[in-house]
Amino acid sequence: MRALDEHRFVRQDWAERNEALGEDLSPRPASDFLRHPAILYQMFVADKYVEHEAPYVLRRLREPALAIEDPVGDPPVTLMPGTDITTSANTVHHLHHLLRFEDATGQRLSDFDTVVEWGGGYGNLAKLLLRLHGGSPTYLLIDTPVFAAIQWLYLASVMGPGLVVLRTEDDFSVTPGVVNVVPIGLARHLSVGADLFISTWALNESTAAAQDFVVDRLWFGADALLMAMHQGDPFEQVVVDAGAGAFPVGSFMPAQRYLLRASAPRPPSRKEPSLSLHVPDGDACG
């Protein structure tokens, strides 16, 4: 798997974390692999955010049971406020991303047939999008080899191995209707026309070469964008110039922004969000 890396796309700090994580998880990950510090402290948000995001998520979620946390990997769990649902801060946080995207753009996740996510963590947001979607979209996760392996392990354990394909060959064809996990070294071989491109605190934490690669590929063909990053990040302006509207994640996360673009016939203005985008009510912003 390490031969499937693309070093020019990975910042040095992440390269070091990946190297340490790969060594610790070899040859067989522990059953509580989500508790590894490189995952737990980099991929999970604190429980303190649940009280801010859960009310909005519960109002918008068509089925509260969608917030139930899966036990695979032994993630840290908490109760969803006002319910007996065992969830995690991360699941609430990821649902908040997805539901805010729907509210801001006026589009349903079920509108999208092909999704590309750059930097998918351990696969939790992908899992939740698929459950909210309710159908069988084609989903592509692009990440470093060690996280690609973790995503395959997590998603195959939760969803079943028949719904997740780990790509290791240069000349692969995308399998429709399943999750295609693509190590970053194979991204240059990827031929896909996406409807939605996602990257939350990932592409902006990749190298400038990676950012240029994705922009040159026109977000893998996607009209719609769901991105998040630190306000003032140098890459933020690139995404805004591509037609995305900028929205605060919430007062509980100052200086963090969603950058959202709908599948619209004309791009939003650089100075203000398009009329097709609207900020949800006050609770949604914290």
VMD Tcl script that draws the C-alpha trace (Angstrom):
set ca {
  {0.00 0.00 0.00}
  {2.81 2.48 0.74}
  {3.86 2.33 -2.91}
  {0.48 3.92 -3.69}
  {1.38 7.20 -2.01}
  {1.93 10.54 -3.74}
  {4.44 12.38 -1.60}
  {4.11 15.70 -3.39}
  {0.48 15.88 -2.25}
  {1.11 15.23 1.46}
  {2.41 17.82 3.92}
  {5.36 16.77 6.06}
  {3.41 16.80 9.33}
  {0.80 14.46 7.87}
  {3.48 12.28 6.28}
  {5.00 11.78 9.73}
  {1.63 10.95 11.30}
  {0.90 8.48 8.51}
  {4.25 6.76 8.94}
  {3.79 6.34 12.69}
  {0.19 5.18 12.30}
  {1.13 2.61 9.65}
  {3.81 1.14 11.90}
  {1.51 0.97 14.92}
  {-1.36 -0.69 13.05}
  {0.81 -3.32 11.33}
  {0.50 -6.19 10.83}
  {-3.05 -6.23 12.28}
  {-4.92 -3.25 13.78}
  {-6.22 -3.56 17.32}
  {-9.98 -3.87 17.75}
  {-10.02 -0.33 19.20}
  {-8.08 1.17 16.28}
  {-10.12 4.39 16.41}
  {-8.54 5.04 19.82}
  {-5.08 5.37 18.30}
  {-3.82 8.90 19.10}
  {-3.24 9.75 15.42}
  {-6.94 9.07 14.80}
  {-8.53 9.99 18.12}
  {-6.84 13.39 18.47}
  {-6.81 14.31 14.78}
  {-10.12 12.92 13.52}
  {-12.52 13.31 16.47}
  {-14.01 16.52 17.81}
  {-14.59 17.08 21.52}
  {-17.87 16.18 23.24}
  {-18.38 19.85 24.12}
  {-19.60 20.53 20.58}
  {-22.52 18.08 20.86}
  {-24.70 20.48 22.86}
  {-24.32 23.09 20.11}
  {-24.83 20.89 17.05}
  {-27.26 18.24 18.31}
  {-30.42 20.43 18.49}
  {-30.07 21.41 14.84}
  {-29.22 17.85 13.78}
  {-32.22 16.40 15.64}
  {-34.58 18.96 14.08}
  {-33.35 18.18 10.60}
  {-32.77 14.45 10.80}
  {-35.65 12.50 9.29}
  {-34.86 9.52 11.51}
  {-33.00 10.11 14.81}
  {-31.71 6.54 14.71}
  {-29.39 7.64 11.90}
  {-27.27 9.23 14.62}
  {-26.62 5.93 16.41}
  {-22.89 5.26 16.59}
  {-21.45 2.02 15.22}
  {-19.19 0.12 17.67}
  {-16.52 -0.76 15.07}
  {-13.13 0.52 16.21}
  {-14.45 1.45 19.68}
  {-15.10 5.15 19.06}
  {-15.72 7.39 22.08}
  {-19.48 7.72 22.53}
  {-21.94 10.02 24.26}
  {-25.70 10.38 24.57}
  {-27.57 12.55 22.12}
  {-29.08 15.28 24.34}
  {-32.72 14.66 25.24}
  {-32.71 11.13 23.83}
  {-31.51 7.65 24.70}
  {-29.48 7.49 21.46}
  {-25.84 6.53 21.86}
  {-23.90 8.59 19.36}
  {-20.49 10.25 19.14}
  {-19.41 13.85 18.89}
  {-17.95 13.01 15.49}
  {-21.17 11.56 14.13}
  {-23.13 14.61 15.29}
  {-20.46 16.88 13.78}
  {-20.49 15.09 10.43}
  {-24.29 15.08 10.30}
  {-24.14 18.82 10.98}
  {-21.90 19.28 7.90}
  {-24.21 17.30 5.64}
  {-27.47 18.81 6.85}
  {-26.09 22.35 6.73}
  {-25.09 21.69 3.12}
  {-28.65 20.64 2.31}
  {-30.16 23.69 4.01}
  {-27.72 26.17 2.50}
  {-27.93 24.90 -1.07}
  {-31.55 23.70 -1.14}
  {-30.33 20.39 -2.56}
  {-30.85 16.96 -1.07}
  {-27.96 14.53 -0.79}
  {-30.16 12.09 -2.68}
  {-29.80 14.39 -5.72}
  {-26.21 13.24 -6.20}
  {-25.18 10.08 -8.03}
  {-21.38 10.36 -7.80}
  {-19.48 11.81 -4.85}
  {-15.73 12.37 -4.51}
  {-14.29 13.03 -1.05}
  {-10.68 14.15 -0.67}
  {-9.34 13.07 2.71}
  {-12.04 10.95 4.30}
  {-10.71 10.41 7.82}
  {-11.69 6.92 8.88}
  {-14.79 6.91 6.64}
  {-17.47 8.19 9.00}
  {-18.77 11.08 6.89}
  {-18.99 8.80 3.86}
  {-21.00 6.28 5.89}
  {-23.42 8.95 7.06}
  {-23.89 10.49 3.62}
  {-24.77 7.09 2.22}
  {-27.32 6.52 4.97}
  {-28.88 9.95 4.46}
  {-28.87 9.44 0.69}
  {-30.95 6.30 0.94}
  {-29.88 4.99 -2.48}
  {-26.73 3.55 -4.01}
  {-24.56 6.42 -5.21}
  {-21.01 5.88 -6.40}
  {-18.65 7.18 -3.70}
  {-14.92 7.73 -4.13}
  {-12.63 8.31 -1.16}
  {-9.16 9.64 -1.98}
  {-6.61 9.53 0.83}
  {-3.13 8.46 1.83}
  {-2.49 4.70 1.72}
  {-2.67 4.20 5.49}
  {-5.98 6.06 5.77}
  {-7.30 4.30 2.68}
  {-6.63 1.01 4.49}
  {-8.39 2.30 7.62}
  {-11.36 3.48 5.57}
  {-11.64 0.09 3.90}
  {-11.45 -1.68 7.27}
  {-14.02 0.59 8.93}
  {-16.53 0.79 6.08}
  {-16.30 -2.89 5.14}
  {-16.90 -3.79 8.79}
  {-19.88 -1.44 9.12}
  {-21.47 -1.76 5.68}
  {-20.26 -5.16 4.54}
  {-17.27 -5.97 2.29}
  {-19.42 -6.19 -0.82}
  {-20.11 -2.45 -0.69}
  {-16.51 -1.27 -0.37}
  {-13.69 -1.75 -2.90}
  {-10.06 -0.90 -2.12}
  {-8.23 0.06 -5.32}
  {-4.61 -1.00 -5.70}
  {-4.13 -1.16 -9.48}
  {-3.33 1.70 -11.90}
  {-5.82 0.73 -14.59}
  {-8.91 0.31 -12.42}
  {-12.43 1.20 -13.46}
  {-14.71 2.82 -10.91}
  {-17.28 0.35 -9.60}
  {-20.69 2.05 -9.61}
  {-23.01 1.96 -6.61}
  {-20.33 1.22 -3.99}
  {-17.54 2.99 -2.10}
  {-14.31 3.01 -4.10}
  {-11.38 3.67 -1.77}
  {-8.59 5.19 -3.86}
  {-5.06 5.63 -2.44}
  {-3.78 9.08 -3.32}
  {-1.09 7.72 -5.64}
  {-3.80 6.45 -7.97}
  {-5.72 9.74 -8.13}
  {-3.98 10.72 -11.37}
  {-5.50 7.65 -13.03}
  {-9.01 8.48 -11.86}
  {-11.53 9.16 -14.59}
  {-14.86 10.21 -13.11}
  {-17.54 12.83 -13.53}
  {-18.65 13.67 -10.01}
  {-21.79 15.57 -8.96}
  {-20.50 16.54 -5.51}
  {-16.98 17.16 -4.21}
  {-16.35 17.04 -0.45}
  {-13.30 17.95 1.59}
  {-13.56 19.05 5.22}
  {-10.28 20.30 6.69}
  {-8.35 18.06 4.28}
  {-7.58 19.61 0.89}
  {-6.56 22.84 2.63}
  {-4.21 20.73 4.78}
  {-2.71 19.12 1.69}
  {0.15 20.65 -0.30}
  {-0.24 23.36 -2.91}
  {0.48 20.68 -5.53}
  {-2.53 18.69 -4.33}
  {-4.75 21.76 -4.37}
  {-3.63 22.66 -7.89}
  {-4.27 19.08 -8.99}
  {-7.87 19.13 -7.74}
  {-8.61 22.60 -9.10}
  {-7.10 21.67 -12.48}
  {-9.38 18.61 -12.50}
  {-12.32 20.97 -11.90}
  {-13.17 19.26 -8.61}
  {-13.37 15.96 -10.51}
  {-16.19 17.42 -12.57}
  {-18.43 18.29 -9.62}
  {-20.70 21.34 -9.76}
  {-21.54 21.10 -6.05}
  {-18.94 21.64 -3.32}
  {-19.04 20.87 0.40}
  {-15.82 22.07 1.95}
  {-14.67 23.34 5.34}
  {-11.50 25.00 6.52}
  {-10.07 27.66 8.79}
  {-11.18 31.18 7.97}
  {-8.35 33.02 6.25}
  {-6.68 29.86 4.97}
  {-4.89 30.80 1.72}
  {-6.92 28.18 -0.15}
  {-10.22 29.72 0.97}
  {-10.08 32.44 -1.66}
  {-9.50 29.87 -4.41}
  {-12.70 28.09 -3.43}
  {-14.65 31.36 -3.17}
  {-13.36 32.37 -6.60}
  {-14.71 29.04 -7.87}
  {-18.19 30.18 -6.85}
  {-18.57 28.91 -3.28}
  {-20.38 30.85 -0.60}
  {-18.71 31.09 2.82}
  {-20.73 30.32 5.96}
  {-19.68 30.16 9.62}
  {-19.73 26.67 11.11}
  {-21.07 28.29 14.28}
  {-20.14 30.59 17.13}
  {-18.99 27.50 19.03}
  {-16.25 27.06 16.39}
  {-15.02 30.58 15.73}
  {-12.95 31.11 12.59}
  {-14.11 27.86 10.99}
  {-16.02 28.11 7.73}
  {-18.11 26.03 5.40}
  {-17.51 26.76 1.71}
  {-20.55 25.57 -0.22}
  {-21.48 25.62 -3.88}
  {-24.76 24.36 -5.25}
  {-25.30 22.68 -8.58}
  {-26.58 25.87 -10.18}
  {-26.65 27.17 -13.76}
  {-24.63 30.23 -12.81}
  {-21.84 30.61 -10.22}
  {-22.39 32.60 -7.02}
  {-20.93 36.09 -6.74}
  {-17.52 36.46 -5.14}
  {-18.90 39.19 -2.87}
  {-21.95 37.39 -1.50}
  {-23.55 33.94 -1.68}
  {-25.75 33.14 -4.63}
  {-29.50 33.48 -4.19}
  {-29.59 29.69 -4.33}
  {-27.71 29.64 -1.03}
  {-29.14 30.73 2.29}
  {-27.92 30.61 5.85}
  {-30.10 28.38 8.06}
  {-31.76 29.82 11.17}
  {-29.75 31.05 14.13}
  {-29.59 27.72 15.97}
  {-27.84 26.15 13.01}
  {-24.96 28.57 13.43}
  {-24.64 27.86 17.11}
}
mol new
graphics top color blue
foreach p $ca { graphics top sphere $p radius 0.5 }
foreach p [lrange $ca 0 end-1] q [lrange $ca 1 end] { graphics top cylinder $p $q radius 0.2 }
display resetview
